[in-house]
Amino acid sequence: MTKPMKLQIGRRLREKREQAGYTREKMSELCSLSPRFIANVELGDATFSLDSLIVVCQVLSCSSDYLLFGDRIDQGAWTDTIAQLQQVDIKYQAPVNKILQGLFEAIITSER
């Protein structure tokens, strides 16, 4: 992994940590990682193991796609919508899915 990629991952980690209101010390407690390791990742001097990445994403409620690649989808914005969709009675799931697919298609078409 290149240094610029590590720096971007570190920047995104710091951004999510600060948004969550965690100090490096608090984050390290929650993730069972050292504060120095958190700092090293944020500075682009270290990278996560897969196990550490999973824990960090769980603690920060973010996707690994976001931390690793900068995927700008804010999954938090969809939390309520996903929860509502999960409550839809099974007999309505196909029609709701069809409506949503039509809506997505209309949005994508209108942006071209």
Phi and psi restraints in degrees (range 20) as a CNS / XPLOR table:
assign (resid 1 and name C) (resid 2 and name N)
       (resid 2 and name CA) (resid 2 and name C) 1.0 -78.8 20.0 2
assign (resid 2 and name N) (resid 2 and name CA)
       (resid 2 and name C) (resid 3 and name N) 1.0 157.7 20.0 2
assign (resid 2 and name C) (resid 3 and name N)
       (resid 3 and name CA) (resid 3 and name C) 1.0 -59.5 20.0 2
assign (resid 3 and name N) (resid 3 and name CA)
       (resid 3 and name C) (resid 4 and name N) 1.0 -44.3 20.0 2
assign (resid 3 and name C) (resid 4 and name N)
       (resid 4 and name CA) (resid 4 and name C) 1.0 -59.3 20.0 2
assign (resid 4 and name N) (resid 4 and name CA)
       (resid 4 and name C) (resid 5 and name N) 1.0 -37.5 20.0 2
assign (resid 4 and name C) (resid 5 and name N)
       (resid 5 and name CA) (resid 5 and name C) 1.0 -65.1 20.0 2
assign (resid 5 and name N) (resid 5 and name CA)
       (resid 5 and name C) (resid 6 and name N) 1.0 -42.8 20.0 2
assign (resid 5 and name C) (resid 6 and name N)
       (resid 6 and name CA) (resid 6 and name C) 1.0 -62.4 20.0 2
assign (resid 6 and name N) (resid 6 and name CA)
       (resid 6 and name C) (resid 7 and name N) 1.0 -39.5 20.0 2
assign (resid 6 and name C) (resid 7 and name N)
       (resid 7 and name CA) (resid 7 and name C) 1.0 -64.2 20.0 2
assign (resid 7 and name N) (resid 7 and name CA)
       (resid 7 and name C) (resid 8 and name N) 1.0 -39.4 20.0 2
assign (resid 7 and name C) (resid 8 and name N)
       (resid 8 and name CA) (resid 8 and name C) 1.0 -66.8 20.0 2
assign (resid 8 and name N) (resid 8 and name CA)
       (resid 8 and name C) (resid 9 and name N) 1.0 -41.4 20.0 2
assign (resid 8 and name C) (resid 9 and name N)
       (resid 9 and name CA) (resid 9 and name C) 1.0 -61.0 20.0 2
assign (resid 9 and name N) (resid 9 and name CA)
       (resid 9 and name C) (resid 10 and name N) 1.0 -45.0 20.0 2
assign (resid 9 and name C) (resid 10 and name N)
       (resid 10 and name CA) (resid 10 and name C) 1.0 -61.4 20.0 2
assign (resid 10 and name N) (resid 10 and name CA)
       (resid 10 and name C) (resid 11 and name N) 1.0 -40.9 20.0 2
assign (resid 10 and name C) (resid 11 and name N)
       (resid 11 and name CA) (resid 11 and name C) 1.0 -63.1 20.0 2
assign (resid 11 and name N) (resid 11 and name CA)
       (resid 11 and name C) (resid 12 and name N) 1.0 -43.6 20.0 2
assign (resid 11 and name C) (resid 12 and name N)
       (resid 12 and name CA) (resid 12 and name C) 1.0 -67.5 20.0 2
assign (resid 12 and name N) (resid 12 and name CA)
       (resid 12 and name C) (resid 13 and name N) 1.0 -37.3 20.0 2
assign (resid 12 and name C) (resid 13 and name N)
       (resid 13 and name CA) (resid 13 and name C) 1.0 -61.5 20.0 2
assign (resid 13 and name N) (resid 13 and name CA)
       (resid 13 and name C) (resid 14 and name N) 1.0 -48.2 20.0 2
assign (resid 13 and name C) (resid 14 and name N)
       (resid 14 and name CA) (resid 14 and name C) 1.0 -61.1 20.0 2
assign (resid 14 and name N) (resid 14 and name CA)
       (resid 14 and name C) (resid 15 and name N) 1.0 -43.1 20.0 2
assign (resid 14 and name C) (resid 15 and name N)
       (resid 15 and name CA) (resid 15 and name C) 1.0 -57.8 20.0 2
assign (resid 15 and name N) (resid 15 and name CA)
       (resid 15 and name C) (resid 16 and name N) 1.0 -48.9 20.0 2
assign (resid 15 and name C) (resid 16 and name N)
       (resid 16 and name CA) (resid 16 and name C) 1.0 -67.9 20.0 2
assign (resid 16 and name N) (resid 16 and name CA)
       (resid 16 and name C) (resid 17 and name N) 1.0 -38.6 20.0 2
assign (resid 16 and name C) (resid 17 and name N)
       (resid 17 and name CA) (resid 17 and name C) 1.0 -62.0 20.0 2
assign (resid 17 and name N) (resid 17 and name CA)
       (resid 17 and name C) (resid 18 and name N) 1.0 -45.6 20.0 2
assign (resid 17 and name C) (resid 18 and name N)
       (resid 18 and name CA) (resid 18 and name C) 1.0 -68.6 20.0 2
assign (resid 18 and name N) (resid 18 and name CA)
       (resid 18 and name C) (resid 19 and name N) 1.0 -37.9 20.0 2
assign (resid 18 and name C) (resid 19 and name N)
       (resid 19 and name CA) (resid 19 and name C) 1.0 -60.4 20.0 2
assign (resid 19 and name N) (resid 19 and name CA)
       (resid 19 and name C) (resid 20 and name N) 1.0 -35.2 20.0 2
assign (resid 19 and name C) (resid 20 and name N)
       (resid 20 and name CA) (resid 20 and name C) 1.0 -77.7 20.0 2
assign (resid 20 and name N) (resid 20 and name CA)
       (resid 20 and name C) (resid 21 and name N) 1.0 -10.9 20.0 2
assign (resid 20 and name C) (resid 21 and name N)
       (resid 21 and name CA) (resid 21 and name C) 1.0 80.8 20.0 2
assign (resid 21 and name N) (resid 21 and name CA)
       (resid 21 and name C) (resid 22 and name N) 1.0 23.0 20.0 2
assign (resid 21 and name C) (resid 22 and name N)
       (resid 22 and name CA) (resid 22 and name C) 1.0 -99.4 20.0 2
assign (resid 22 and name N) (resid 22 and name CA)
       (resid 22 and name C) (resid 23 and name N) 1.0 137.7 20.0 2
assign (resid 22 and name C) (resid 23 and name N)
       (resid 23 and name CA) (resid 23 and name C) 1.0 -78.4 20.0 2
assign (resid 23 and name N) (resid 23 and name CA)
       (resid 23 and name C) (resid 24 and name N) 1.0 169.4 20.0 2
assign (resid 23 and name C) (resid 24 and name N)
       (resid 24 and name CA) (resid 24 and name C) 1.0 -61.8 20.0 2
assign (resid 24 and name N) (resid 24 and name CA)
       (resid 24 and name C) (resid 25 and name N) 1.0 -36.3 20.0 2
assign (resid 24 and name C) (resid 25 and name N)
       (resid 25 and name CA) (resid 25 and name C) 1.0 -65.2 20.0 2
assign (resid 25 and name N) (resid 25 and name CA)
       (resid 25 and name C) (resid 26 and name N) 1.0 -45.5 20.0 2
assign (resid 25 and name C) (resid 26 and name N)
       (resid 26 and name CA) (resid 26 and name C) 1.0 -65.2 20.0 2
assign (resid 26 and name N) (resid 26 and name CA)
       (resid 26 and name C) (resid 27 and name N) 1.0 -42.9 20.0 2
assign (resid 26 and name C) (resid 27 and name N)
       (resid 27 and name CA) (resid 27 and name C) 1.0 -60.3 20.0 2
assign (resid 27 and name N) (resid 27 and name CA)
       (resid 27 and name C) (resid 28 and name N) 1.0 -41.9 20.0 2
assign (resid 27 and name C) (resid 28 and name N)
       (resid 28 and name CA) (resid 28 and name C) 1.0 -65.6 20.0 2
assign (resid 28 and name N) (resid 28 and name CA)
       (resid 28 and name C) (resid 29 and name N) 1.0 -36.9 20.0 2
assign (resid 28 and name C) (resid 29 and name N)
       (resid 29 and name CA) (resid 29 and name C) 1.0 -62.4 20.0 2
assign (resid 29 and name N) (resid 29 and name CA)
       (resid 29 and name C) (resid 30 and name N) 1.0 -47.5 20.0 2
assign (resid 29 and name C) (resid 30 and name N)
       (resid 30 and name CA) (resid 30 and name C) 1.0 -65.8 20.0 2
assign (resid 30 and name N) (resid 30 and name CA)
       (resid 30 and name C) (resid 31 and name N) 1.0 -30.0 20.0 2
assign (resid 30 and name C) (resid 31 and name N)
       (resid 31 and name CA) (resid 31 and name C) 1.0 -101.4 20.0 2
assign (resid 31 and name N) (resid 31 and name CA)
       (resid 31 and name C) (resid 32 and name N) 1.0 -4.3 20.0 2
assign (resid 31 and name C) (resid 32 and name N)
       (resid 32 and name CA) (resid 32 and name C) 1.0 57.6 20.0 2
assign (resid 32 and name N) (resid 32 and name CA)
       (resid 32 and name C) (resid 33 and name N) 1.0 42.3 20.0 2
assign (resid 32 and name C) (resid 33 and name N)
       (resid 33 and name CA) (resid 33 and name C) 1.0 -124.5 20.0 2
assign (resid 33 and name N) (resid 33 and name CA)
       (resid 33 and name C) (resid 34 and name N) 1.0 159.7 20.0 2
assign (resid 33 and name C) (resid 34 and name N)
       (resid 34 and name CA) (resid 34 and name C) 1.0 -79.2 20.0 2
assign (resid 34 and name N) (resid 34 and name CA)
       (resid 34 and name C) (resid 35 and name N) 1.0 149.5 20.0 2
assign (resid 34 and name C) (resid 35 and name N)
       (resid 35 and name CA) (resid 35 and name C) 1.0 -58.4 20.0 2
assign (resid 35 and name N) (resid 35 and name CA)
       (resid 35 and name C) (resid 36 and name N) 1.0 -34.9 20.0 2
assign (resid 35 and name C) (resid 36 and name N)
       (resid 36 and name CA) (resid 36 and name C) 1.0 -64.4 20.0 2
assign (resid 36 and name N) (resid 36 and name CA)
       (resid 36 and name C) (resid 37 and name N) 1.0 -39.2 20.0 2
assign (resid 36 and name C) (resid 37 and name N)
       (resid 37 and name CA) (resid 37 and name C) 1.0 -64.1 20.0 2
assign (resid 37 and name N) (resid 37 and name CA)
       (resid 37 and name C) (resid 38 and name N) 1.0 -44.3 20.0 2
assign (resid 37 and name C) (resid 38 and name N)
       (resid 38 and name CA) (resid 38 and name C) 1.0 -57.4 20.0 2
assign (resid 38 and name N) (resid 38 and name CA)
       (resid 38 and name C) (resid 39 and name N) 1.0 -46.2 20.0 2
assign (resid 38 and name C) (resid 39 and name N)
       (resid 39 and name CA) (resid 39 and name C) 1.0 -61.2 20.0 2
assign (resid 39 and name N) (resid 39 and name CA)
       (resid 39 and name C) (resid 40 and name N) 1.0 -43.3 20.0 2
assign (resid 39 and name C) (resid 40 and name N)
       (resid 40 and name CA) (resid 40 and name C) 1.0 -62.3 20.0 2
assign (resid 40 and name N) (resid 40 and name CA)
       (resid 40 and name C) (resid 41 and name N) 1.0 -38.9 20.0 2
assign (resid 40 and name C) (resid 41 and name N)
       (resid 41 and name CA) (resid 41 and name C) 1.0 -66.7 20.0 2
assign (resid 41 and name N) (resid 41 and name CA)
       (resid 41 and name C) (resid 42 and name N) 1.0 -45.3 20.0 2
assign (resid 41 and name C) (resid 42 and name N)
       (resid 42 and name CA) (resid 42 and name C) 1.0 -61.5 20.0 2
assign (resid 42 and name N) (resid 42 and name CA)
       (resid 42 and name C) (resid 43 and name N) 1.0 -30.5 20.0 2
assign (resid 42 and name C) (resid 43 and name N)
       (resid 43 and name CA) (resid 43 and name C) 1.0 -88.9 20.0 2
assign (resid 43 and name N) (resid 43 and name CA)
       (resid 43 and name C) (resid 44 and name N) 1.0 -2.0 20.0 2
assign (resid 43 and name C) (resid 44 and name N)
       (resid 44 and name CA) (resid 44 and name C) 1.0 80.9 20.0 2
assign (resid 44 and name N) (resid 44 and name CA)
       (resid 44 and name C) (resid 45 and name N) 1.0 16.5 20.0 2
assign (resid 44 and name C) (resid 45 and name N)
       (resid 45 and name CA) (resid 45 and name C) 1.0 -97.6 20.0 2
assign (resid 45 and name N) (resid 45 and name CA)
       (resid 45 and name C) (resid 46 and name N) 1.0 -6.6 20.0 2
assign (resid 45 and name C) (resid 46 and name N)
       (resid 46 and name CA) (resid 46 and name C) 1.0 -148.1 20.0 2
assign (resid 46 and name N) (resid 46 and name CA)
       (resid 46 and name C) (resid 47 and name N) 1.0 163.2 20.0 2
assign (resid 46 and name C) (resid 47 and name N)
       (resid 47 and name CA) (resid 47 and name C) 1.0 -129.5 20.0 2
assign (resid 47 and name N) (resid 47 and name CA)
       (resid 47 and name C) (resid 48 and name N) 1.0 162.9 20.0 2
assign (resid 47 and name C) (resid 48 and name N)
       (resid 48 and name CA) (resid 48 and name C) 1.0 -80.2 20.0 2
assign (resid 48 and name N) (resid 48 and name CA)
       (resid 48 and name C) (resid 49 and name N) 1.0 148.7 20.0 2
assign (resid 48 and name C) (resid 49 and name N)
       (resid 49 and name CA) (resid 49 and name C) 1.0 -79.2 20.0 2
assign (resid 49 and name N) (resid 49 and name CA)
       (resid 49 and name C) (resid 50 and name N) 1.0 166.1 20.0 2
assign (resid 49 and name C) (resid 50 and name N)
       (resid 50 and name CA) (resid 50 and name C) 1.0 -60.0 20.0 2
assign (resid 50 and name N) (resid 50 and name CA)
       (resid 50 and name C) (resid 51 and name N) 1.0 -43.1 20.0 2
assign (resid 50 and name C) (resid 51 and name N)
       (resid 51 and name CA) (resid 51 and name C) 1.0 -60.5 20.0 2
assign (resid 51 and name N) (resid 51 and name CA)
       (resid 51 and name C) (resid 52 and name N) 1.0 -44.3 20.0 2
assign (resid 51 and name C) (resid 52 and name N)
       (resid 52 and name CA) (resid 52 and name C) 1.0 -64.9 20.0 2
assign (resid 52 and name N) (resid 52 and name CA)
       (resid 52 and name C) (resid 53 and name N) 1.0 -40.9 20.0 2
assign (resid 52 and name C) (resid 53 and name N)
       (resid 53 and name CA) (resid 53 and name C) 1.0 -59.9 20.0 2
assign (resid 53 and name N) (resid 53 and name CA)
       (resid 53 and name C) (resid 54 and name N) 1.0 -44.0 20.0 2
assign (resid 53 and name C) (resid 54 and name N)
       (resid 54 and name CA) (resid 54 and name C) 1.0 -61.2 20.0 2
assign (resid 54 and name N) (resid 54 and name CA)
       (resid 54 and name C) (resid 55 and name N) 1.0 -46.3 20.0 2
assign (resid 54 and name C) (resid 55 and name N)
       (resid 55 and name CA) (resid 55 and name C) 1.0 -63.8 20.0 2
assign (resid 55 and name N) (resid 55 and name CA)
       (resid 55 and name C) (resid 56 and name N) 1.0 -45.5 20.0 2
assign (resid 55 and name C) (resid 56 and name N)
       (resid 56 and name CA) (resid 56 and name C) 1.0 -60.1 20.0 2
assign (resid 56 and name N) (resid 56 and name CA)
       (resid 56 and name C) (resid 57 and name N) 1.0 -44.2 20.0 2
assign (resid 56 and name C) (resid 57 and name N)
       (resid 57 and name CA) (resid 57 and name C) 1.0 -63.7 20.0 2
assign (resid 57 and name N) (resid 57 and name CA)
       (resid 57 and name C) (resid 58 and name N) 1.0 -38.7 20.0 2
assign (resid 57 and name C) (resid 58 and name N)
       (resid 58 and name CA) (resid 58 and name C) 1.0 -65.6 20.0 2
assign (resid 58 and name N) (resid 58 and name CA)
       (resid 58 and name C) (resid 59 and name N) 1.0 -45.1 20.0 2
assign (resid 58 and name C) (resid 59 and name N)
       (resid 59 and name CA) (resid 59 and name C) 1.0 -64.2 20.0 2
assign (resid 59 and name N) (resid 59 and name CA)
       (resid 59 and name C) (resid 60 and name N) 1.0 -40.0 20.0 2
assign (resid 59 and name C) (resid 60 and name N)
       (resid 60 and name CA) (resid 60 and name C) 1.0 -89.9 20.0 2
assign (resid 60 and name N) (resid 60 and name CA)
       (resid 60 and name C) (resid 61 and name N) 1.0 -2.7 20.0 2
assign (resid 60 and name C) (resid 61 and name N)
       (resid 61 and name CA) (resid 61 and name C) 1.0 52.3 20.0 2
assign (resid 61 and name N) (resid 61 and name CA)
       (resid 61 and name C) (resid 62 and name N) 1.0 49.7 20.0 2
assign (resid 61 and name C) (resid 62 and name N)
       (resid 62 and name CA) (resid 62 and name C) 1.0 -134.6 20.0 2
assign (resid 62 and name N) (resid 62 and name CA)
       (resid 62 and name C) (resid 63 and name N) 1.0 165.7 20.0 2
assign (resid 62 and name C) (resid 63 and name N)
       (resid 63 and name CA) (resid 63 and name C) 1.0 -86.7 20.0 2
assign (resid 63 and name N) (resid 63 and name CA)
       (resid 63 and name C) (resid 64 and name N) 1.0 153.4 20.0 2
assign (resid 63 and name C) (resid 64 and name N)
       (resid 64 and name CA) (resid 64 and name C) 1.0 -66.4 20.0 2
assign (resid 64 and name N) (resid 64 and name CA)
       (resid 64 and name C) (resid 65 and name N) 1.0 -31.3 20.0 2
assign (resid 64 and name C) (resid 65 and name N)
       (resid 65 and name CA) (resid 65 and name C) 1.0 -55.9 20.0 2
assign (resid 65 and name N) (resid 65 and name CA)
       (resid 65 and name C) (resid 66 and name N) 1.0 -44.1 20.0 2
assign (resid 65 and name C) (resid 66 and name N)
       (resid 66 and name CA) (resid 66 and name C) 1.0 -63.0 20.0 2
assign (resid 66 and name N) (resid 66 and name CA)
       (resid 66 and name C) (resid 67 and name N) 1.0 -51.2 20.0 2
assign (resid 66 and name C) (resid 67 and name N)
       (resid 67 and name CA) (resid 67 and name C) 1.0 -62.8 20.0 2
assign (resid 67 and name N) (resid 67 and name CA)
       (resid 67 and name C) (resid 68 and name N) 1.0 -42.1 20.0 2
assign (resid 67 and name C) (resid 68 and name N)
       (resid 68 and name CA) (resid 68 and name C) 1.0 -81.7 20.0 2
assign (resid 68 and name N) (resid 68 and name CA)
       (resid 68 and name C) (resid 69 and name N) 1.0 -38.4 20.0 2
assign (resid 68 and name C) (resid 69 and name N)
       (resid 69 and name CA) (resid 69 and name C) 1.0 -120.8 20.0 2
assign (resid 69 and name N) (resid 69 and name CA)
       (resid 69 and name C) (resid 70 and name N) 1.0 -6.1 20.0 2
assign (resid 69 and name C) (resid 70 and name N)
       (resid 70 and name CA) (resid 70 and name C) 1.0 79.3 20.0 2
assign (resid 70 and name N) (resid 70 and name CA)
       (resid 70 and name C) (resid 71 and name N) 1.0 21.1 20.0 2
assign (resid 70 and name C) (resid 71 and name N)
       (resid 71 and name CA) (resid 71 and name C) 1.0 -53.1 20.0 2
assign (resid 71 and name N) (resid 71 and name CA)
       (resid 71 and name C) (resid 72 and name N) 1.0 119.5 20.0 2
assign (resid 71 and name C) (resid 72 and name N)
       (resid 72 and name CA) (resid 72 and name C) 1.0 -87.4 20.0 2
assign (resid 72 and name N) (resid 72 and name CA)
       (resid 72 and name C) (resid 73 and name N) 1.0 11.5 20.0 2
assign (resid 72 and name C) (resid 73 and name N)
       (resid 73 and name CA) (resid 73 and name C) 1.0 -74.9 20.0 2
assign (resid 73 and name N) (resid 73 and name CA)
       (resid 73 and name C) (resid 74 and name N) 1.0 121.1 20.0 2
assign (resid 73 and name C) (resid 74 and name N)
       (resid 74 and name CA) (resid 74 and name C) 1.0 -87.2 20.0 2
assign (resid 74 and name N) (resid 74 and name CA)
       (resid 74 and name C) (resid 75 and name N) 1.0 97.6 20.0 2
assign (resid 74 and name C) (resid 75 and name N)
       (resid 75 and name CA) (resid 75 and name C) 1.0 -64.7 20.0 2
assign (resid 75 and name N) (resid 75 and name CA)
       (resid 75 and name C) (resid 76 and name N) 1.0 -25.9 20.0 2
assign (resid 75 and name C) (resid 76 and name N)
       (resid 76 and name CA) (resid 76 and name C) 1.0 -61.8 20.0 2
assign (resid 76 and name N) (resid 76 and name CA)
       (resid 76 and name C) (resid 77 and name N) 1.0 -32.8 20.0 2
assign (resid 76 and name C) (resid 77 and name N)
       (resid 77 and name CA) (resid 77 and name C) 1.0 -66.9 20.0 2
assign (resid 77 and name N) (resid 77 and name CA)
       (resid 77 and name C) (resid 78 and name N) 1.0 -22.4 20.0 2
assign (resid 77 and name C) (resid 78 and name N)
       (resid 78 and name CA) (resid 78 and name C) 1.0 -98.7 20.0 2
assign (resid 78 and name N) (resid 78 and name CA)
       (resid 78 and name C) (resid 79 and name N) 1.0 -2.6 20.0 2
assign (resid 78 and name C) (resid 79 and name N)
       (resid 79 and name CA) (resid 79 and name C) 1.0 -56.8 20.0 2
assign (resid 79 and name N) (resid 79 and name CA)
       (resid 79 and name C) (resid 80 and name N) 1.0 -48.8 20.0 2
assign (resid 79 and name C) (resid 80 and name N)
       (resid 80 and name CA) (resid 80 and name C) 1.0 -64.9 20.0 2
assign (resid 80 and name N) (resid 80 and name CA)
       (resid 80 and name C) (resid 81 and name N) 1.0 -41.3 20.0 2
assign (resid 80 and name C) (resid 81 and name N)
       (resid 81 and name CA) (resid 81 and name C) 1.0 -63.5 20.0 2
assign (resid 81 and name N) (resid 81 and name CA)
       (resid 81 and name C) (resid 82 and name N) 1.0 -45.1 20.0 2
assign (resid 81 and name C) (resid 82 and name N)
       (resid 82 and name CA) (resid 82 and name C) 1.0 -62.8 20.0 2
assign (resid 82 and name N) (resid 82 and name CA)
       (resid 82 and name C) (resid 83 and name N) 1.0 -42.0 20.0 2
assign (resid 82 and name C) (resid 83 and name N)
       (resid 83 and name CA) (resid 83 and name C) 1.0 -61.4 20.0 2
assign (resid 83 and name N) (resid 83 and name CA)
       (resid 83 and name C) (resid 84 and name N) 1.0 -40.7 20.0 2
assign (resid 83 and name C) (resid 84 and name N)
       (resid 84 and name CA) (resid 84 and name C) 1.0 -66.6 20.0 2
assign (resid 84 and name N) (resid 84 and name CA)
       (resid 84 and name C) (resid 85 and name N) 1.0 -41.9 20.0 2
assign (resid 84 and name C) (resid 85 and name N)
       (resid 85 and name CA) (resid 85 and name C) 1.0 -62.9 20.0 2
assign (resid 85 and name N) (resid 85 and name CA)
       (resid 85 and name C) (resid 86 and name N) 1.0 -35.4 20.0 2
assign (resid 85 and name C) (resid 86 and name N)
       (resid 86 and name CA) (resid 86 and name C) 1.0 -68.9 20.0 2
assign (resid 86 and name N) (resid 86 and name CA)
       (resid 86 and name C) (resid 87 and name N) 1.0 -18.1 20.0 2
assign (resid 86 and name C) (resid 87 and name N)
       (resid 87 and name CA) (resid 87 and name C) 1.0 -92.7 20.0 2
assign (resid 87 and name N) (resid 87 and name CA)
       (resid 87 and name C) (resid 88 and name N) 1.0 -6.6 20.0 2
assign (resid 87 and name C) (resid 88 and name N)
       (resid 88 and name CA) (resid 88 and name C) 1.0 -66.3 20.0 2
assign (resid 88 and name N) (resid 88 and name CA)
       (resid 88 and name C) (resid 89 and name N) 1.0 130.5 20.0 2
assign (resid 88 and name C) (resid 89 and name N)
       (resid 89 and name CA) (resid 89 and name C) 1.0 -56.1 20.0 2
assign (resid 89 and name N) (resid 89 and name CA)
       (resid 89 and name C) (resid 90 and name N) 1.0 141.0 20.0 2
assign (resid 89 and name C) (resid 90 and name N)
       (resid 90 and name CA) (resid 90 and name C) 1.0 -54.5 20.0 2
assign (resid 90 and name N) (resid 90 and name CA)
       (resid 90 and name C) (resid 91 and name N) 1.0 -32.8 20.0 2
assign (resid 90 and name C) (resid 91 and name N)
       (resid 91 and name CA) (resid 91 and name C) 1.0 -69.1 20.0 2
assign (resid 91 and name N) (resid 91 and name CA)
       (resid 91 and name C) (resid 92 and name N) 1.0 -17.6 20.0 2
assign (resid 91 and name C) (resid 92 and name N)
       (resid 92 and name CA) (resid 92 and name C) 1.0 -101.7 20.0 2
assign (resid 92 and name N) (resid 92 and name CA)
       (resid 92 and name C) (resid 93 and name N) 1.0 -4.8 20.0 2
assign (resid 92 and name C) (resid 93 and name N)
       (resid 93 and name CA) (resid 93 and name C) 1.0 -63.3 20.0 2
assign (resid 93 and name N) (resid 93 and name CA)
       (resid 93 and name C) (resid 94 and name N) 1.0 -42.9 20.0 2
assign (resid 93 and name C) (resid 94 and name N)
       (resid 94 and name CA) (resid 94 and name C) 1.0 -63.7 20.0 2
assign (resid 94 and name N) (resid 94 and name CA)
       (resid 94 and name C) (resid 95 and name N) 1.0 -47.8 20.0 2
assign (resid 94 and name C) (resid 95 and name N)
       (resid 95 and name CA) (resid 95 and name C) 1.0 -64.6 20.0 2
assign (resid 95 and name N) (resid 95 and name CA)
       (resid 95 and name C) (resid 96 and name N) 1.0 -38.0 20.0 2
assign (resid 95 and name C) (resid 96 and name N)
       (resid 96 and name CA) (resid 96 and name C) 1.0 -64.6 20.0 2
assign (resid 96 and name N) (resid 96 and name CA)
       (resid 96 and name C) (resid 97 and name N) 1.0 -42.0 20.0 2
assign (resid 96 and name C) (resid 97 and name N)
       (resid 97 and name CA) (resid 97 and name C) 1.0 -61.0 20.0 2
assign (resid 97 and name N) (resid 97 and name CA)
       (resid 97 and name C) (resid 98 and name N) 1.0 -42.5 20.0 2
assign (resid 97 and name C) (resid 98 and name N)
       (resid 98 and name CA) (resid 98 and name C) 1.0 -63.4 20.0 2
assign (resid 98 and name N) (resid 98 and name CA)
       (resid 98 and name C) (resid 99 and name N) 1.0 -41.7 20.0 2
assign (resid 98 and name C) (resid 99 and name N)
       (resid 99 and name CA) (resid 99 and name C) 1.0 -62.9 20.0 2
assign (resid 99 and name N) (resid 99 and name CA)
       (resid 99 and name C) (resid 100 and name N) 1.0 -46.3 20.0 2
assign (resid 99 and name C) (resid 100 and name N)
       (resid 100 and name CA) (resid 100 and name C) 1.0 -64.1 20.0 2
assign (resid 100 and name N) (resid 100 and name CA)
       (resid 100 and name C) (resid 101 and name N) 1.0 -40.7 20.0 2
assign (resid 100 and name C) (resid 101 and name N)
       (resid 101 and name CA) (resid 101 and name C) 1.0 -62.8 20.0 2
assign (resid 101 and name N) (resid 101 and name CA)
       (resid 101 and name C) (resid 102 and name N) 1.0 -40.0 20.0 2
assign (resid 101 and name C) (resid 102 and name N)
       (resid 102 and name CA) (resid 102 and name C) 1.0 -63.5 20.0 2
assign (resid 102 and name N) (resid 102 and name CA)
       (resid 102 and name C) (resid 103 and name N) 1.0 -41.2 20.0 2
assign (resid 102 and name C) (resid 103 and name N)
       (resid 103 and name CA) (resid 103 and name C) 1.0 -63.0 20.0 2
assign (resid 103 and name N) (resid 103 and name CA)
       (resid 103 and name C) (resid 104 and name N) 1.0 -46.8 20.0 2
assign (resid 103 and name C) (resid 104 and name N)
       (resid 104 and name CA) (resid 104 and name C) 1.0 -59.8 20.0 2
assign (resid 104 and name N) (resid 104 and name CA)
       (resid 104 and name C) (resid 105 and name N) 1.0 -43.6 20.0 2
assign (resid 104 and name C) (resid 105 and name N)
       (resid 105 and name CA) (resid 105 and name C) 1.0 -62.0 20.0 2
assign (resid 105 and name N) (resid 105 and name CA)
       (resid 105 and name C) (resid 106 and name N) 1.0 -41.7 20.0 2
assign (resid 105 and name C) (resid 106 and name N)
       (resid 106 and name CA) (resid 106 and name C) 1.0 -64.1 20.0 2
assign (resid 106 and name N) (resid 106 and name CA)
       (resid 106 and name C) (resid 107 and name N) 1.0 -41.4 20.0 2
assign (resid 106 and name C) (resid 107 and name N)
       (resid 107 and name CA) (resid 107 and name C) 1.0 -64.6 20.0 2
assign (resid 107 and name N) (resid 107 and name CA)
       (resid 107 and name C) (resid 108 and name N) 1.0 -46.8 20.0 2
assign (resid 107 and name C) (resid 108 and name N)
       (resid 108 and name CA) (resid 108 and name C) 1.0 -62.8 20.0 2
assign (resid 108 and name N) (resid 108 and name CA)
       (resid 108 and name C) (resid 109 and name N) 1.0 -42.7 20.0 2
assign (resid 108 and name C) (resid 109 and name N)
       (resid 109 and name CA) (resid 109 and name C) 1.0 -63.7 20.0 2
assign (resid 109 and name N) (resid 109 and name CA)
       (resid 109 and name C) (resid 110 and name N) 1.0 -40.5 20.0 2
assign (resid 109 and name C) (resid 110 and name N)
       (resid 110 and name CA) (resid 110 and name C) 1.0 -70.0 20.0 2
assign (resid 110 and name N) (resid 110 and name CA)
       (resid 110 and name C) (resid 111 and name N) 1.0 -21.5 20.0 2
assign (resid 110 and name C) (resid 111 and name N)
       (resid 111 and name CA) (resid 111 and name C) 1.0 -84.9 20.0 2
assign (resid 111 and name N) (resid 111 and name CA)
       (resid 111 and name C) (resid 112 and name N) 1.0 -8.8 20.0 2
